[in-house]
Amino acid sequence: MAALRNLLVAASVASVAVASGSDSLKSCLRYALTDSGSVAFPGDLFYQQVDVNRYNLNIPVTPAAVTFPTSSQQVAAVVKCAADNEYPVQAKSGGHSYGNYGLGGTDGTVVVDLKHLQQFSMDSTTWIATIGSGTLLGDVTQRLHDAGGRAMSHGTCPQVGSGGHFTIGGLGPTSRQFGAALDHIVEAEVVLANSSIVTASDTQNQDVFFAIKGAASGFGIVTEFKVRTEPEPGTAVKYEYTFKVGSTQERADLFKQWQAYVSNPNLTRKLASTLTVLEDSMVITGTFFGTEEEYNALDIGSQWPGVNGSAIVFQDWLGLVGNWAEEAALQLGGGVPSNFYSKSTAWTPSNLMNSDTIDKMFEYIDNADKGTLAWFILFDFQGGYTNDIPTDATAYAHRDVLIWLQSYSINLLGSVTQTQINFLDEVNSLVTNDGAPYSAYPGYVDPLMEHGPEAYWGANLPRLQQIKEEIDPQNVFRNPQSPSPAN
């Protein structure tokens, strides 16, 4: 009886401490953010639907608070409130994290929603743009265009936020020519765990700069970027080749032909390509950044005999980007939240799938119980400029990747089932090279993956853990798969 009494007393004390901590956090945040609607807490009207606004409905998350700061100083104040009260912090830009890591990934995180950080300017001498980290990619494209016909590499979904996208990788159709989005960053303003606001670049706070270019969610909150830009591409050809139904062997053979084509080391960097496997078809899409005559000289159609093809010539950069956005909306509902599961893996030129593995993959895909018709598997051609940069130059470690796999399973009627999860897991198991470390793209969060940090950051993980120990030893910025402090 005494032991039970002591247990009840301890639980009561812990409950009072939690309540006290929660009250202290609320008081601090309300003092730091005085504008109406700048902070929301569980129990507030429409808290989950409007303030939390989960992208992956399959992962329920209830943050301790969602904040909407309007300046770097307010971001710093929010971080201080959370750290002083021992709450973890995560930034949210567009909110498209597959694992809801912009919401912390688990209950009890203080979320810093950056949607009000929309500052933009262009230095017309250096063509370096200043971009607020709450800016969505669609607005990035438009503002760069309006500021002198400029562009930078990034993904095709306009609702994705630059704060997360620029700091996790940021691959897109022009990455083979100009690098990932993070390769464009020349300077960043960052709020650290001690609530200081620092400038990070190749000459200032170099360790912070290294970490935020590939792993920012575990190290700080970027409030502003300075990025190099390029002139908008001129004429471009958007192509699409569709293979309907077909036997399992025919589908496997088409993939082999595509893989052989994109693995040619002399293939022009002006070419982007994606192969998508669907329930009843395969589609090869991409963009060639050049004239129609140059595109025709590549004679792409002859690489895939029996496949119906078409091509559209774009003279207008914004029109081309808009066309990409339409494709993104069809693939995963654009900005519409849904219940889904996703996985990723990669191949380098030295460990591409062999013929037997490809045959086994399609044999499984064509015969497995997938649990839904709403699934697809993307194979994205990468390489080019992204391979030029040394692995240890930035936190983003996958510099030798030639092809990325992204697989998705969506349930339009409710939670993702175990059958759906098993299907994607088995596809990944079939294609993974057992002799190589498993690699995953940090932008495609897989909350069920074991050893996430090793897969996301590879050989750069030890350095990241050391930097974490130095600038965030209390692990203020964390989610279920972020790097932990070295000690």
C-alpha positions in Angstrom: 0.0 0.0 0.0 2.9 2.4 0.8 4.5 1.7 -2.6 1.2 2.4 -4.3 0.8 5.7 -2.3 4.3 6.7 -3.3 3.6 5.9 -7.0 0.4 8.0 -6.9 2.2 10.9 -5.2 5.0 10.8 -7.8 2.5 10.7 -10.7 0.6 13.7 -9.1 3.9 15.6 -8.8 4.8 14.9 -12.5 1.3 15.9 -13.6 1.6 19.2 -11.7 5.0 19.8 -13.2 3.7 19.2 -16.8 0.8 21.5 -16.2 3.1 24.1 -14.7 5.5 23.8 -17.7 2.6 24.1 -20.1 1.3 27.2 -18.4 4.8 28.7 -18.4 5.2 28.0 -22.1 1.9 29.6 -22.9 2.7 32.7 -20.9 6.1 33.1 -22.5 4.8 32.6 -26.1 1.9 35.0 -25.6 4.3 37.6 -24.3 6.7 37.1 -27.2 4.0 37.1 -29.9 1.4 39.7 -29.1 -0.4 39.9 -32.4 -3.8 38.2 -32.6 -3.6 34.7 -34.1 0.2 34.5 -33.8 0.1 31.5 -31.4 -2.3 28.6 -31.0 -2.6 25.8 -28.5 -4.4 22.5 -28.3 -8.0 23.0 -27.5 -8.3 26.2 -29.5 -11.0 26.3 -32.2 -10.0 24.6 -35.4 -6.5 23.9 -33.9 -5.9 20.6 -35.8 -7.6 21.6 -39.1 -6.2 25.1 -39.5 -3.2 25.7 -37.2 -1.6 22.2 -37.3 -2.8 21.3 -40.9 -1.1 17.9 -41.3 0.0 16.9 -44.8 0.2 13.2 -44.2 -3.1 12.4 -42.4 -1.8 8.9 -41.6 0.4 10.4 -38.9 -1.5 12.2 -36.2 0.5 14.9 -34.4 -0.6 17.4 -31.7 2.1 20.1 -31.1 2.3 21.8 -27.8 1.9 25.1 -29.7 2.0 26.4 -33.2 3.5 29.9 -33.6 3.4 32.3 -36.5 6.3 34.8 -36.0 6.7 37.7 -38.4 10.5 38.3 -38.0 13.7 36.6 -37.1 13.6 38.2 -33.7 10.2 36.7 -33.0 11.5 33.3 -34.2 14.4 33.6 -31.7 11.9 34.6 -28.9 9.8 31.5 -29.6 12.9 29.2 -29.5 14.0 30.7 -26.2 10.5 30.1 -24.7 10.5 26.5 -25.8 14.1 25.8 -24.7 13.7 27.4 -21.4 10.6 25.2 -20.7 12.3 22.1 -22.2 10.1 21.7 -25.3 11.5 20.6 -28.6 11.2 22.9 -31.6 10.6 22.3 -35.3 10.2 24.8 -38.1 7.4 24.5 -40.7 7.6 26.2 -44.1 5.2 24.7 -46.6 4.3 21.8 -44.3 4.8 19.0 -46.9 6.9 16.7 -44.8 5.8 13.1 -45.5 6.4 12.2 -41.8 5.0 15.5 -40.5 8.4 16.4 -39.2 7.6 20.1 -39.7 5.2 19.4 -36.8 7.9 17.5 -34.9 6.7 14.1 -35.8 5.6 13.5 -32.3 3.2 15.2 -29.8 4.5 18.1 -27.7 6.7 20.0 -30.1 6.6 23.8 -30.4 6.1 24.5 -34.1 7.5 27.6 -35.8 5.4 28.3 -38.8 7.4 30.6 -41.1 4.6 31.5 -43.5 4.9 35.3 -42.7 8.6 35.4 -43.7 8.1 36.5 -47.2 10.8 39.0 -47.8 12.4 39.1 -51.3 14.9 41.3 -53.1 17.3 40.9 -56.0 20.8 42.3 -56.4 20.9 43.1 -60.1 24.7 43.4 -60.0 25.4 39.9 -58.6 22.0 38.4 -59.4 21.9 37.0 -55.8 18.4 36.9 -54.5 17.3 37.2 -50.9 14.3 35.0 -50.1 12.4 34.6 -46.9 12.1 31.0 -45.7 8.3 31.0 -45.7 8.1 31.6 -49.4 6.5 28.8 -51.4 8.2 27.4 -54.5 5.5 28.8 -56.8 6.1 32.3 -55.4 9.9 31.8 -55.7 9.5 31.1 -59.4 7.3 34.1 -60.0 9.4 36.6 -57.9 12.7 35.5 -59.6 11.0 35.9 -63.0 9.7 39.4 -62.1 13.1 40.4 -60.8 14.9 40.0 -64.1 14.0 36.7 -65.7 16.0 34.7 -63.2 15.6 31.1 -62.0 17.1 28.5 -59.6 16.8 24.8 -59.3 14.0 23.4 -57.1 11.2 20.9 -57.2 8.0 21.1 -59.2 5.3 21.3 -56.5 4.4 25.0 -56.0 2.9 24.5 -52.5 6.2 23.2 -51.0 8.0 25.8 -48.8 11.5 27.0 -49.4 12.5 26.7 -45.8 12.4 22.9 -45.8 13.1 22.3 -49.4 16.2 24.4 -49.7 17.7 22.9 -46.6 17.1 19.2 -47.2 18.2 18.9 -50.8 15.8 20.4 -53.3 16.1 18.4 -56.5 14.3 19.4 -59.7 14.3 19.2 -63.5 17.3 21.7 -63.8 19.4 20.1 -61.1 21.5 18.2 -63.6 22.6 21.5 -65.0 22.7 23.8 -62.0 22.7 21.7 -58.8 20.1 21.1 -56.0 18.4 24.0 -54.4 20.8 23.9 -51.5 23.7 24.2 -53.9 22.4 27.7 -54.7 22.6 28.9 -51.1 25.5 31.3 -50.6 24.4 32.7 -47.2 21.7 32.1 -44.6 20.3 33.8 -41.5 19.8 31.1 -38.9 18.3 31.1 -35.4 20.2 28.7 -33.1 19.1 26.7 -30.1 20.5 29.4 -27.7 18.2 31.9 -29.5 21.0 33.8 -31.1 20.6 34.9 -34.7 23.7 34.2 -36.9 24.8 34.6 -40.5 26.1 31.3 -42.0 28.3 31.2 -45.1 31.5 29.8 -46.4 33.3 32.4 -44.3 31.1 32.8 -41.2 29.8 30.0 -38.9 31.0 27.4 -41.4 29.8 24.4 -39.4 26.3 25.9 -39.2 26.4 26.5 -42.9 27.5 22.9 -43.5 24.6 21.5 -41.4 21.8 23.6 -42.7 22.7 22.6 -46.3 21.1 19.2 -46.0 20.0 18.7 -42.3 18.7 22.1 -41.0 15.7 20.7 -39.1 18.0 19.3 -36.4 20.3 22.4 -36.1 18.4 25.6 -36.4 15.8 27.6 -38.2 16.7 29.4 -41.3 14.8 32.6 -41.6 16.4 34.0 -44.8 18.4 32.7 -47.7 20.7 34.5 -50.1 20.9 32.3 -53.3 22.7 32.5 -56.6 20.4 32.5 -59.6 20.7 31.7 -63.3 19.0 33.2 -66.4 15.7 31.5 -67.0 16.1 28.6 -69.5 15.0 29.6 -73.0 13.3 27.1 -75.3 12.6 23.7 -73.7 10.9 20.5 -74.9 8.6 18.6 -72.6 8.3 15.0 -73.7 6.2 12.0 -72.6 6.3 8.4 -73.7 3.5 6.0 -72.5 3.5 2.2 -72.5 0.1 0.8 -71.8 -0.4 -2.6 -70.1 2.1 -5.0 -71.7 3.4 -8.2 -70.2 5.6 -8.3 -67.1 8.6 -9.0 -69.2 7.9 -6.2 -71.6 7.6 -3.8 -68.7 10.9 -5.0 -67.3 12.6 -4.7 -70.7 11.4 -1.1 -71.1 12.9 -0.3 -67.7 16.2 -1.9 -68.7 16.3 0.2 -71.8 15.6 3.4 -69.9 18.2 2.6 -67.2 20.8 1.9 -69.9 20.0 5.2 -71.6 20.2 7.5 -68.6 23.4 5.7 -67.3 25.4 6.8 -70.3 28.0 9.1 -68.8 28.1 11.2 -71.9 24.4 12.0 -71.9 23.8 15.8 -72.0 23.0 17.5 -68.8 20.2 19.4 -70.5 18.1 16.3 -70.3 15.8 15.5 -67.3 13.9 12.2 -67.2 11.6 10.3 -64.9 10.1 6.8 -65.4 6.8 6.1 -63.5 5.4 2.7 -62.9 1.6 2.6 -62.5 -1.0 -0.1 -62.1 -1.7 -0.4 -65.9 1.0 1.6 -67.6 4.5 3.0 -67.5 5.3 6.6 -68.4 8.7 8.2 -69.3 8.5 11.9 -68.9 11.1 14.7 -68.9 12.3 18.0 -70.2 15.1 18.8 -72.6 16.4 22.3 -72.1 17.2 23.2 -75.7 15.6 23.7 -79.1 13.3 21.3 -80.8 16.0 20.6 -83.4 18.5 19.7 -80.7 15.8 17.5 -79.0 15.1 15.7 -82.3 18.8 15.0 -82.8 18.8 13.0 -79.5 16.2 10.7 -81.2 14.9 9.6 -77.8 11.9 7.8 -79.3 14.2 5.2 -80.9 15.4 4.2 -77.5 12.0 2.8 -76.5 10.5 1.1 -79.5 6.7 0.4 -79.3 6.1 3.3 -76.9 3.7 6.1 -77.9 5.4 9.5 -77.5 4.6 13.2 -77.7 6.5 16.4 -77.2 5.5 20.0 -76.5 7.9 22.9 -77.1 7.8 25.7 -74.5 9.2 29.2 -75.2 7.8 30.5 -71.9 9.6 29.5 -68.7 6.5 30.2 -66.5 4.4 28.0 -68.8 6.8 25.1 -68.5 6.9 25.4 -64.7 3.1 25.5 -64.6 3.0 22.3 -66.7 5.4 20.6 -64.2 3.0 21.7 -61.3 0.1 20.1 -63.0 2.0 16.8 -63.1 2.9 17.1 -59.4 -0.8 17.7 -58.6 -1.8 14.5 -60.4 0.9 12.4 -58.6 0.2 13.2 -55.0 -2.7 15.6 -54.9 -0.6 18.8 -54.9 -1.3 20.6 -51.6 -4.2 18.3 -50.6 -3.6 16.3 -47.4 -4.1 12.6 -47.6 -3.3 9.3 -45.9 -0.2 7.9 -47.6 3.1 6.0 -47.1 6.3 6.6 -49.0 9.8 5.2 -49.3 13.0 6.1 -51.2 16.3 4.6 -52.1 19.0 5.3 -54.7 21.5 3.8 -57.1 24.9 5.1 -58.2 26.5 4.3 -61.5 28.4 1.5 -59.8 25.5 -0.4 -58.3 22.6 -0.1 -60.8 20.1 -2.9 -60.8 21.1 -5.9 -62.9 18.8 -7.6 -65.3 17.7 -10.4 -62.9 16.8 -7.9 -60.2 14.7 -5.8 -62.6 12.9 -8.9 -63.7 12.2 -9.9 -60.0 11.0 -6.4 -59.2 8.4 -6.3 -62.0 7.4 -9.9 -61.3 6.6 -8.8 -57.7 4.9 -5.5 -58.7 2.6 -7.2 -61.2 1.5 -9.9 -58.9 1.6 -8.5 -55.4 -1.4 -7.5 -53.3 -0.9 -3.7 -53.1 -3.9 -2.9 -50.9 -4.9 0.0 -53.2 -5.0 1.1 -56.8 -3.6 4.5 -55.8 0.1 3.7 -55.8 3.0 4.6 -58.1 6.7 4.3 -58.2 9.0 7.0 -59.6 12.5 6.5 -60.9 14.2 10.0 -61.1 17.3 10.5 -63.2 19.8 12.6 -61.3 23.6 13.0 -61.6 25.2 15.9 -63.5 26.0 18.9 -61.4 24.9 17.3 -58.2 27.6 14.7 -58.7 30.3 17.3 -59.2 30.3 18.4 -55.5 32.3 16.4 -53.0 30.3 14.3 -50.5 31.7 16.2 -47.5 31.1 19.7 -48.9 27.6 19.9 -47.4 25.4 17.8 -45.1 23.6 16.4 -48.1 25.6 13.3 -48.7 24.2 11.6 -51.8 26.5 13.2 -54.3 27.1 10.0 -56.3 23.4 9.1 -56.9 22.3 8.6 -60.5 18.8 7.4 -60.0 16.4 8.0 -57.1 13.4 5.8 -56.4 10.3 7.3 -54.8 7.4 4.9 -54.0 4.0 6.0 -52.8 0.8 4.2 -51.6 -2.2 6.3 -50.9 -5.5 5.4 -49.1 -8.3 7.6 -50.2 -10.7 6.0 -47.7 -8.8 6.0 -44.4 -5.6 5.0 -42.8 -2.8 3.2 -44.7 -3.1 -0.5 -44.3 -0.4 -3.0 -43.4 -0.8 -4.5 -46.9 0.1 -1.2 -48.5 3.2 -0.8 -46.2 4.3 -4.3 -46.9 4.1 -3.8 -50.7 6.4 -0.7 -50.6 8.8 -2.4 -48.1 9.1 -5.5 -50.3 9.8 -3.4 -53.4 12.6 -1.7 -51.6 14.0 -4.9 -50.3 14.0 -6.5 -53.7 16.0 -3.6 -55.3 18.4 -2.8 -52.5 22.0 -3.8 -53.0 22.9 -5.7 -49.9 26.6 -4.9 -50.4 26.1 -1.1 -50.1 24.9 1.1 -47.3 21.2 1.9 -47.6 20.6 5.4 -48.8 17.4 7.4 -48.5 16.6 11.0 -49.6 16.1 13.2 -46.5 13.3 15.1 -48.2 11.2 11.9 -48.5 10.7 11.2 -44.8 10.0 7.6 -44.0 9.0 7.4 -40.3 9.0 3.6 -40.3 12.6 3.3 -41.5 15.2 2.1 -39.0 18.5 3.8 -38.8 17.2 6.9 -40.5 20.1 9.3 -39.8 22.6 6.8 -41.3 20.4 6.4 -44.4 19.8 10.2 -44.8 23.2 11.5 -44.1 25.6 8.6 -44.6 29.3 9.4 -44.1 28.5 12.9 -43.0 26.6 11.8 -39.9 29.5 11.8 -37.5 30.4 15.4 -38.4 26.8 16.4 -38.0 26.6 14.8 -34.6 29.7 16.7 -33.5 28.3 20.0 -34.7 25.0 19.2 -32.9 26.9 18.6 -29.7 28.5 22.1 -30.1 25.5 24.2 -31.1 22.5 22.3 -29.7 23.7 20.0 -26.9 20.3 19.9 -25.3 18.7 18.7 -28.6 16.2 21.6 -28.8 15.7 21.1 -32.6 14.7 17.5 -33.0 12.4 15.1 -34.7 12.3 11.2 -34.6 15.1 10.9 -37.2 17.3 14.0 -36.7 21.0 13.7 -35.8 21.6 13.4 -32.1 24.4 15.2 -30.2 27.7 13.3 -30.3 27.8 12.7 -26.6 
